[in-house]
Amino acid sequence: MARRLGLGDTGPEVQRLQELLTRWGYPLGADGDFGEATRAAVVAFQAQHLDANGEPLVVDGLVGPTTWWSLTHPAPLFFTAPVIDFTRMALPELGGSERGRHALALAIEELKAGAGEEGGPGVGPWIRKYLNGLAPEGSSWCAGFVSWCFWQDPGGPPFPYTVSARKLLGELGQRGWAHLSGERYLPEPGDLVVWARADSDGREDHVGLVHHVAYGILYTVEGGHGPRVQGFSYLLSHMERLLGYAQVPGP
């Protein structure tokens, strides 16, 4: 059995701990040093996972037998992640930039208003608003929806309006705001998440807004993934075709 670990410990067991935390969606460098970043990841893991009996872990930042068990076993079969109310804003302690959270709040208001297609796929007044004259009705509108949310920022638009998900990720990448697939990064409320959906030319790439992360699950608010603005959930360990995340910094 692995030994009990805490702040200041070092060695291969700490490195294994860091690798396990990264696999669960709490990314860390596996340097074998139990520092403040590792302790913060342990606390976040403990706050969102259960022991072998289905009881919440003690949140103390120490890795004893019950936390080791939870790290090395799938969630109990009787555990069900709570139902998420996407109409409520993510808690402040979950992080996110000021601009990102403002965009997310607007996305939630659009969701509550029932925004989406009317009269057929990719058409209607909501869609025309999101496409902003940059593409004809019937076009993919996910990036237009995200652009619209950010363009309502009181400090002014933080990036050029676009209806292309991949172009949007590239623009934010040039500004140093993107975290590409494979990088150690845990998305926060208001971040952008971008997937490659089909052809390499990006015609069917997709983008949404991160609502929050909990229980190893990414929760999002998206336009263009279905007929209406909706909330979705994804296992962080099974994010197929993920291109990356981006966080627009505050003003």
DRENTORDREN-450678 format. One record per residue: z, x, y of N, C-alpha, C in turn; residue number from 0; residue in one letter. Coordinates in steps of 0.001 Angstrom, whole numbers, plus 500000, padded with zeros to 6 digits. Example, Ala and Ser with C-alpha at 12.3 -4.5 7.8 and 13.67 -1.06 7.14 Angstrom:
<<507800,513190,494310>,<507800,512300,495500>,<507800,513200,496700>,0,'A'> <<507080,512850,497750>,<507140,513670,498940>,<507870,512900,500030>,1,'S'> 
This chain:
<<500000,500848,498796>,<500000,500000,500000>,<500000,500876,501244>,0,'M'> <<499204,500501,502244>,<499136,501261,503479>,<500486,501192,504199>,1,'A'> <<500820,502283,504876>,<502112,502332,505563>,<502106,501474,506826>,2,'R'> <<503282,501193,507334>,<503444,500428,508563>,<502991,501293,509736>,3,'R'> <<502177,500711,510596>,<501608,501470,511704>,<501998,500847,513037>,4,'L'> <<502115,501705,514036>,<502419,501247,515383>,<501948,502247,516412>,5,'G'> <<502228,501951,517664>,<501797,502775,518781>,<502232,504224,518590>,6,'L'> <<501277,505148,518741>,<501561,506571,518615>,<501234,507163,517269>,7,'G'> <<501011,506329,516249>,<500655,506850,514923>,<499226,507392,514927>,8,'D'> <<498971,508333,514043>,<497636,508914,513912>,<497314,509104,512431>,9,'T'> <<496036,509390,512157>,<495647,509719,510797>,<494616,508776,510213>,10,'G'> <<494246,509009,508945>,<493187,508223,508301>,<493517,506745,508153>,11,'P'> <<494806,506397,507996>,<495148,504979,507877>,<494920,504250,509206>,12,'E'> <<495172,504927,510322>,<494875,504333,511628>,<493363,504160,511778>,13,'V'> <<492610,505149,511323>,<491151,505043,511379>,<490664,503858,510553>,14,'Q'> <<491240,503658,509365>,<490877,502497,508535>,<491228,501200,509259>,15,'R'> <<492391,501167,509898>,<492793,499995,510676>,<491757,499701,511758>,16,'L'> <<491338,500708,512481>,<490366,500524,513560>,<489030,500018,513028>,17,'Q'> <<488616,500527,511878>,<487365,500067,511268>,<487463,498607,510854>,18,'E'> <<488617,498205,510306>,<488811,496815,509908>,<488829,495895,511122>,19,'L'> <<489497,496309,512175>,<489538,495496,513385>,<488139,495316,513976>,20,'L'> <<487351,496372,513967>,<485970,496280,514458>,<485172,495304,513617>,21,'T'> <<485353,495349,512301>,<484632,494442,511407>,<485001,492989,511677>,22,'R'> <<486229,492752,512091>,<486673,491393,512380>,<486254,490913,513762>,23,'W'> <<485634,491795,514553>,<485186,491382,515881>,<486053,491872,517014>,24,'G'> <<486894,492892,516743>,<487735,493502,517775>,<487335,494976,517861>,25,'Y'> <<486247,495277,518561>,<485620,496604,518469>,<486477,497731,519034>,26,'P'> <<486532,498815,518254>,<487298,500000,518624>,<486562,501241,518150>,27,'L'> <<486800,502364,518807>,<486354,503639,518284>,<487292,504061,517170>,28,'G'> <<486753,504473,516041>,<487582,504860,514884>,<487991,506325,515008>,29,'A'> <<488916,506611,515956>,<489325,507994,516209>,<490637,508359,515523>,30,'D'> <<491243,507401,514811>,<492482,507685,514102>,<493700,507793,514988>,31,'G'> <<493616,507328,516222>,<494727,507409,517170>,<495145,505993,517566>,32,'D'> <<496371,505606,517209>,<496877,504265,517523>,<497372,504265,518972>,33,'F'> <<496421,504046,519898>,<496760,503998,521310>,<496855,502577,521816>,34,'G'> <<496862,502436,523141>,<497024,501114,523746>,<495865,500178,523403>,35,'E'> <<494642,500716,523325>,<493493,499868,522998>,<493617,499310,521589>,36,'A'> <<494076,500152,520661>,<494261,499686,519282>,<495378,498654,519209>,37,'T'> <<496459,498898,519933>,<497555,497923,519940>,<497084,496583,520503>,38,'R'> <<496278,496614,521573>,<495775,495364,522161>,<494900,494614,521166>,39,'A'> <<494089,495353,520396>,<493242,494716,519383>,<494087,494112,518271>,40,'A'> <<495150,494803,517877>,<496058,494276,516843>,<496714,492990,517332>,41,'V'> <<497197,492999,518563>,<497836,491807,519125>,<496853,490635,519150>,42,'V'> <<495607,490893,519578>,<494605,489825,519609>,<494324,489302,518208>,43,'A'> <<494219,490212,517235>,<493984,489794,515847>,<495152,488942,515346>,44,'F'> <<496364,489402,515575>,<497541,488669,515098>,<497632,487280,515726>,45,'Q'> <<497219,487169,516964>,<497307,485876,517654>,<496311,484864,517124>,46,'A'> <<495316,485327,516358>,<494228,484449,515954>,<494041,484367,514434>,47,'Q'> <<494988,484920,513661>,<494813,484917,512211>,<496110,484550,511493>,48,'H'> <<495974,484279,510199>,<497064,483758,509373>,<497432,484727,508265>,49,'L'> <<498637,484531,507705>,<499047,485347,506562>,<498614,484689,505258>,50,'D'> <<499058,485227,504136>,<498630,484736,502820>,<499064,483295,502564>,51,'A'> <<500070,482826,503286>,<500568,481462,503114>,<499982,480486,504133>,52,'N'> <<499042,480977,504932>,<498440,480115,505934>,<499281,479941,507175>,53,'G'> <<500287,480797,507348>,<501144,480740,508530>,<500661,481743,509571>,54,'E'> <<500860,481462,510858>,<500443,482413,511895>,<501142,483763,511730>,55,'P'> <<500410,484832,511984>,<501004,486166,511948>,<501978,486333,513115>,56,'L'> <<502983,487179,512905>,<503877,487550,513996>,<503109,488456,514946>,57,'V'> <<503128,488115,516217>,<502377,488892,517211>,<503314,489942,517809>,58,'V'> <<503289,491150,517220>,<504177,492217,517692>,<503461,493551,517885>,59,'D'> <<502153,493593,517575>,<501410,494841,517744>,<501684,495866,516672>,60,'G'> <<502469,495510,515660>,<502774,496405,514539>,<502006,495950,513308>,61,'L'> <<501509,496883,512533>,<500705,496553,511355>,<501533,496798,510103>,62,'V'> <<502190,495717,509636>,<502970,495768,508414>,<502224,495101,507271>,63,'G'> <<502905,494790,506163>,<502238,494232,504976>,<501468,492946,505224>,64,'P'> <<502017,492016,506022>,<501322,490737,506232>,<500059,490917,507074>,65,'T'> <<500135,491766,508092>,<498932,492012,508908>,<497895,492771,508111>,66,'T'> <<498332,493756,507301>,<497377,494458,506426>,<496693,493466,505495>,67,'W'> <<497466,492524,504942>,<496864,491534,504036>,<495792,490731,504756>,68,'W'> <<496120,490255,505933>,<495171,489435,506677>,<493918,490226,507045>,69,'S'> <<494084,491511,507362>,<492935,492354,507707>,<492006,492583,506524>,70,'L'> <<492552,492572,505329>,<491769,492938,504148>,<491393,491750,503261>,71,'T'> <<491685,490536,503716>,<491335,489347,502950>,<490654,488329,503864>,72,'H'> <<489744,487536,503315>,<489162,486451,504111>,<490224,485427,504451>,73,'P'> <<489953,484609,505444>,<490897,483561,505825>,<491173,482653,504637>,74,'A'> <<492414,482166,504473>,<492715,481232,503387>,<491744,480065,503369>,75,'P'> <<491427,479594,502170>,<490427,478544,502027>,<490819,477264,502759>,76,'L'> <<492138,477048,502922>,<492566,475819,503560>,<492656,475961,505074>,77,'F'> <<492287,477147,505583>,<492311,477325,507034>,<491023,476792,507636>,78,'F'> <<491153,475964,508648>,<490004,475456,509383>,<490190,475777,510855>,79,'T'> <<489212,476441,511438>,<489304,476750,512862>,<489432,475453,513654>,80,'A'> <<490219,475461,514698>,<490433,474224,515451>,<489146,473729,516090>,81,'P'> <<489081,472421,516282>,<487941,471832,516977>,<487994,472257,518438>,82,'V'> <<486872,472738,518938>,<486819,473248,520307>,<486312,472157,521249>,83,'I'> <<487009,471991,522349>,<486567,471080,523393>,<485769,471896,524403>,84,'D'> <<484452,471847,524275>,<483591,472646,525143>,<483573,472127,526583>,85,'F'> <<484158,470960,526832>,<484195,470443,528201>,<485343,471040,529002>,86,'T'> <<486161,471870,528356>,<487278,472502,529047>,<486973,473978,529268>,87,'R'> <<487385,474508,530392>,<487134,475898,530732>,<487985,476815,529859>,88,'M'> <<487419,477969,529513>,<488149,478954,528717>,<489377,479440,529491>,89,'A'> <<490448,479743,528764>,<491695,480173,529387>,<491507,481483,530156>,90,'L'> <<492179,481657,531284>,<492019,482871,532094>,<492318,484152,531327>,91,'P'> <<493314,484106,530422>,<493697,485319,529703>,<492626,485821,528737>,92,'E'> <<491585,485017,528508>,<490501,485451,527633>,<489501,486336,528363>,93,'L'> <<489696,486537,529654>,<488874,487493,530385>,<487624,486877,530980>,94,'G'> <<486655,487742,531275>,<485415,487323,531897>,<485390,487669,533371>,95,'G'> <<484201,487946,533908>,<484080,488264,535328>,<484137,486987,536162>,96,'S'> <<484384,487160,537452>,<484452,485998,538348>,<483127,485247,538369>,97,'E'> <<482020,485992,538455>,<480709,485353,538487>,<480375,484695,537153>,98,'R'> <<480726,485362,536070>,<480448,484793,534760>,<481204,483506,534534>,99,'G'> <<482470,483471,534919>,<483278,482270,534735>,<482785,481139,535641>,100,'R'> <<482283,481489,536838>,<481733,480465,537728>,<480491,479846,537093>,101,'H'> <<479619,480696,536512>,<478416,480193,535837>,<478790,479332,534634>,102,'A'> <<479796,479765,533882>,<480242,478989,532727>,<480787,477635,533163>,103,'L'> <<481546,477599,534257>,<482085,476331,534750>,<480955,475366,535103>,104,'A'> <<479875,475874,535700>,<478735,475026,536020>,<478040,474550,534749>,105,'L'> <<477916,475444,533757>,<477305,475051,532481>,<478100,473927,531831>,106,'A'> <<479421,474008,531918>,<480274,472965,531349>,<480065,471643,532088>,107,'I'> <<479916,471704,533410>,<479667,470480,534174>,<478330,469854,533768>,108,'E'> <<477312,470679,533529>,<476027,470160,533081>,<476166,469520,531700>,109,'E'> <<476939,470148,530822>,<477192,469588,529493>,<477860,468222,529613>,110,'L'> <<478878,468136,530464>,<479599,466881,530645>,<478707,465792,531236>,111,'K'> <<477717,466213,532030>,<476801,465247,532657>,<475708,464781,531709>,112,'A'> <<475644,465370,530504>,<474614,464987,529541>,<473256,465582,529842>,113,'G'> <<473228,466729,530537>,<471965,467359,530922>,<471124,467701,529704>,114,'A'> <<469814,467515,529826>,<468923,467853,528727>,<467570,467192,528863>,115,'G'> <<466854,467173,527763>,<465484,466661,527740>,<465469,465134,527825>,116,'E'> <<464468,464626,528540>,<464284,463181,528646>,<462796,462879,528550>,117,'E'> <<462415,462113,527531>,<461013,461735,527380>,<460221,462615,526443>,118,'G'> <<460887,463583,525808>,<460175,464441,524867>,<460709,465858,524913>,119,'G'> <<460294,466726,523969>,<460771,468107,523914>,<460409,468901,525169>,120,'P'> <<461408,469467,525800>,<461188,470349,526933>,<460699,469675,528194>,121,'G'> <<460963,468380,528350>,<460500,467685,529556>,<461651,466885,530167>,122,'V'> <<461440,466470,531413>,<462421,465644,532103>,<462944,466336,533347>,123,'G'> <<463637,465594,534197>,<464107,466146,535479>,<465093,467300,535328>,124,'P'> <<465968,467242,534336>,<466895,468354,534125>,<466122,469633,533824>,125,'W'> <<465114,469516,532957>,<464364,470695,532532>,<463542,471253,533686>,126,'I'> <<462964,470375,534490>,<462218,470850,535653>,<463134,471626,536597>,127,'R'> <<464350,471158,536736>,<465313,471864,537588>,<465566,473270,537058>,128,'K'> <<465763,473403,535742>,<466072,474710,535165>,<464856,475640,535165>,129,'Y'> <<463670,475103,534943>,<462467,475938,534927>,<462076,476390,536332>,130,'L'> <<462492,475639,537352>,<462376,476086,538734>,<460942,476417,539147>,131,'N'> <<459974,475723,538558>,<458576,475951,538903>,<457973,477214,538328>,132,'G'> <<458717,477932,537494>,<458235,479204,536937>,<457503,479035,535613>,133,'L'> <<457579,477856,535029>,<456890,477573,533761>,<456676,476073,533680>,134,'A'> <<455655,475645,532963>,<455392,474206,532852>,<456396,473529,531932>,135,'P'> <<456567,472227,532129>,<457406,471470,531194>,<456893,471663,529774>,136,'E'> <<457814,471653,528843>,<457475,471939,527459>,<457769,473371,527083>,137,'G'> <<458042,474212,528096>,<458383,475609,527840>,<459845,475721,527402>,138,'S'> <<460180,476863,526817>,<461571,477147,526485>,<462393,477175,527765>,139,'S'> <<463542,476512,527764>,<464313,476386,529001>,<465701,477011,528947>,140,'W'> <<466003,477769,527880>,<467343,478355,527753>,<467638,479358,528871>,141,'C'> <<466682,480264,529156>,<466912,481271,530198>,<466918,480635,531586>,142,'A'> <<466094,479601,531772>,<466118,478886,533036>,<467468,478237,533278>,143,'G'> <<468064,477699,532221>,<469386,477086,532334>,<470426,478129,532745>,144,'F'> <<470408,479288,532090>,<471358,480347,532428>,<471116,480853,533848>,145,'V'> <<469838,481062,534202>,<469524,481509,535562>,<470038,480516,536593>,146,'S'> <<469809,479227,536338>,<470255,478199,537280>,<471768,478272,537475>,147,'W'> <<472506,478429,536381>,<473975,478483,536477>,<474425,479651,537355>,148,'C'> <<473803,480820,537203>,<474192,481976,537994>,<473689,481890,539429>,149,'F'> <<472570,481199,539646>,<472027,481117,540996>,<472829,480184,541906>,150,'W'> <<473780,479454,541345>,<474647,478613,542169>,<475858,479391,542680>,151,'Q'> <<475921,480687,542393>,<477077,481487,542783>,<477221,481502,544315>,152,'D'> <<478420,481276,544838>,<478604,481253,546294>,<478297,482587,546960>,153,'P'> <<478331,483680,546183>,<478009,484982,546742>,<476532,485304,546728>,154,'G'> <<475720,484371,546241>,<474282,484594,546174>,<473836,484949,544766>,155,'G'> <<472542,484819,544480>,<472022,485097,543138>,<472265,486557,542742>,156,'P'> <<472841,486793,541573>,<473119,488180,541161>,<471937,488877,540500>,157,'P'> <<470879,488122,540172>,<469694,488705,539542>,<468515,487765,539775>,158,'F'> <<467277,488253,539627>,<466099,487398,539841>,<466072,486233,538850>,159,'P'> <<465653,485093,539326>,<465525,483896,538482>,<464432,484159,537446>,160,'Y'> <<464706,483855,536189>,<463712,484047,535138>,<463851,482972,534077>,161,'T'> <<462760,482692,533378>,<462794,481745,532261>,<462540,482475,530944>,162,'V'> <<462682,483807,530951>,<462494,484629,529752>,<463825,485250,529361>,163,'S'> <<464304,484955,528153>,<465582,485493,527692>,<465543,487013,527591>,164,'A'> <<464455,487554,527033>,<464394,489010,526860>,<464246,489718,528213>,165,'R'> <<463479,489130,529112>,<463347,489710,530445>,<464696,489719,531152>,166,'K'> <<465461,488666,530954>,<466781,488585,531568>,<467689,489685,531028>,167,'L'> <<467697,489883,529707>,<468519,490941,529127>,<468069,492308,529634>,168,'L'> <<466747,492516,529742>,<466243,493781,530244>,<466652,494034,531685>,169,'G'> <<466584,492999,532505>,<466989,493118,533909>,<468450,493512,534016>,170,'E'> <<469305,492856,533235>,<470733,493164,533291>,<471025,494528,532686>,171,'L'> <<470219,494916,531682>,<470375,496240,531096>,<470075,497341,532094>,172,'G'> <<469047,497151,532916>,<468695,498142,533930>,<469808,498327,534950>,173,'Q'> <<470602,497294,535126>,<471712,497376,536080>,<472993,497911,535433>,174,'R'> <<472909,498214,534135>,<474080,498727,533434>,<475064,497669,533015>,175,'G'> <<474618,496408,532952>,<475517,495293,532639>,<475411,494830,531185>,176,'W'> <<474505,495374,530411>,<474244,494879,529054>,<474949,495734,528002>,177,'A'> <<475225,495112,526876>,<475800,495769,525708>,<474916,495383,524522>,178,'H'> <<474096,496313,524056>,<473115,495992,523035>,<473753,495845,521667>,179,'L'> <<473060,495146,520799>,<473542,494927,519432>,<473884,496270,518791>,180,'S'> <<475031,496342,518155>,<475475,497580,517530>,<476523,498307,518347>,181,'G'> <<476575,498025,519666>,<477622,498616,520489>,<478954,497921,520225>,182,'E'> <<480040,498658,520439>,<481362,498062,520283>,<481701,497289,521548>,183,'R'> <<481569,495976,521463>,<481852,495144,522633>,<482271,493765,522171>,184,'Y'> <<483365,493257,522724>,<483829,491905,522428>,<483508,491018,523619>,185,'L'> <<482588,490051,523457>,<482164,489225,524593>,<483300,488385,525165>,186,'P'> <<483177,488089,526464>,<484196,487345,527197>,<483572,486099,527825>,187,'E'> <<484396,485141,528237>,<483869,483924,528858>,<482916,484220,530020>,188,'P'> <<481762,483532,530008>,<480778,483715,531058>,<479778,484819,530800>,189,'G'> <<479962,485600,529731>,<478968,486603,529353>,<477702,485914,528857>,190,'D'> <<476594,486630,528884>,<475360,486148,528280>,<475254,486703,526869>,191,'L'> <<474713,485920,525957>,<474430,486375,524600>,<472959,486072,524329>,192,'V'> <<472233,487075,523808>,<470786,486955,523640>,<470407,487268,522196>,193,'V'> <<469572,486392,521623>,<469068,486567,520270>,<467546,486711,520277>,194,'W'> <<467015,487435,519297>,<465569,487420,519027>,<465337,486316,518014>,195,'A'> <<464595,485301,518386>,<464408,484152,517511>,<463159,484261,516638>,196,'R'> <<462099,484883,517168>,<460856,484880,516397>,<460051,486126,516707>,197,'A'> <<458916,485976,517397>,<457982,487071,517597>,<458557,488137,518518>,198,'D'> <<458073,489387,518319>,<458551,490504,519116>,<458131,490396,520576>,199,'S'> <<457172,489517,520894>,<456750,489369,522292>,<457769,488595,523120>,200,'D'> <<458814,488087,522447>,<459895,487447,523174>,<459654,486002,523527>,201,'G'> <<458564,485402,523053>,<458279,484026,523462>,<459343,483048,523010>,202,'R'> <<460010,483355,521930>,<461013,482425,521437>,<462391,483062,521348>,203,'E'> <<462643,484076,522179>,<463993,484599,522262>,<464893,483540,522879>,204,'D'> <<466185,483724,522725>,<467112,482677,523149>,<468321,483300,523822>,205,'H'> <<468871,482610,524812>,<470048,483090,525523>,<471004,481928,525755>,206,'V'> <<472287,482220,525691>,<473315,481235,525991>,<474455,481887,526737>,207,'G'> <<475450,481094,527085>,<476639,481588,527773>,<477827,481561,526820>,208,'L'> <<478595,482627,526828>,<479795,482705,525994>,<480871,481803,526583>,209,'V'> <<481418,480924,525739>,<482566,480115,526153>,<483845,480913,525923>,210,'H'> <<484027,481407,524699>,<485119,482317,524383>,<484976,482789,522949>,211,'H'> <<485836,483715,522551>,<485892,484209,521172>,<487296,483976,520632>,212,'V'> <<487383,483436,519418>,<488670,483243,518752>,<488437,483099,517255>,213,'A'> <<489398,483556,516465>,<489331,483433,515011>,<488070,484080,514428>,214,'Y'> <<487578,485138,515072>,<486364,485782,514604>,<485114,484961,514837>,215,'G'> <<485205,483960,515722>,<484079,483060,515982>,<483693,483147,517453>,216,'I'> <<482393,483206,517708>,<481854,483167,519062>,<481487,481731,519389>,217,'L'> <<482063,481214,520470>,<481762,479860,520937>,<480892,479970,522192>,218,'Y'> <<479851,479163,522275>,<478900,479265,523375>,<478575,477895,523964>,219,'T'> <<478031,477916,525174>,<477395,476745,525782>,<475944,477142,526021>,220,'V'> <<475007,476350,525497>,<473597,476727,525538>,<472720,475563,525966>,221,'E'> <<471647,475895,526632>,<470565,474959,526888>,<469367,475384,526061>,222,'G'> <<468564,474419,525624>,<467365,474751,524865>,<467585,474977,523388>,223,'G'> <<468820,474852,522915>,<469120,474914,521482>,<469446,473485,521054>,224,'H'> <<468392,472681,520974>,<468560,471249,520815>,<468151,470549,522092>,225,'G'> <<468145,469236,522092>,<467636,468496,523248>,<468561,468476,524453>,226,'P'> <<469825,468848,524275>,<470764,468761,525388>,<471561,470055,525524>,227,'R'> <<472192,470225,526661>,<473158,471310,526834>,<474322,471022,525889>,228,'V'> <<474633,471974,525023>,<475622,471737,523975>,<476474,472972,523742>,229,'Q'> <<477579,472776,523019>,<478412,473873,522566>,<478084,474217,521119>,230,'G'> <<478144,475522,520798>,<477840,475995,519448>,<478857,477054,519040>,231,'F'> <<478901,477352,517747>,<479809,478385,517243>,<479083,479258,516227>,232,'S'> <<479453,480544,516200>,<478824,481529,515319>,<479892,482495,514802>,233,'Y'> <<479799,482879,513537>,<480665,483921,513020>,<480231,485258,513602>,234,'L'> <<481146,485980,514206>,<480799,487273,514787>,<480272,488240,513738>,235,'L'> <<480731,488097,512514>,<480284,489006,511445>,<478909,488642,510903>,236,'S'> <<478324,487535,511357>,<477005,487107,510874>,<476112,486700,512050>,237,'H'> <<476032,487574,513045>,<475202,487295,514215>,<473800,487853,513969>,238,'M'> <<472995,487103,513227>,<471663,487568,512885>,<470745,487556,514109>,239,'E'> <<469901,488564,514198>,<468910,488709,515279>,<469544,488862,516653>,240,'R'> <<470800,489273,516695>,<471452,489490,517985>,<470797,490661,518709>,241,'L'> <<470411,490435,519958>,<469878,491518,520795>,<470988,492165,521613>,242,'L'> <<471936,491375,522054>,<473044,491949,522805>,<473729,490947,523700>,243,'G'> <<474717,491463,524442>,<475485,490674,525401>,<475307,491306,526787>,244,'Y'> <<475666,490569,527803>,<475673,491125,529157>,<476757,490426,529966>,245,'A'> <<477420,491197,530805>,<478430,490633,531698>,<478041,490937,533137>,246,'Q'> <<477829,489883,533909>,<477503,490028,535333>,<478818,490273,536072>,247,'V'> <<478981,491414,536729>,<480248,491702,537387>,<480488,490820,538590>,248,'P'> <<481718,490786,539029>,<482073,489988,540195>,<481480,490559,541462>,249,'G'> <<481512,489783,542553>,<480914,490238,543815>,<481650,491437,544398>,250,'P'> 
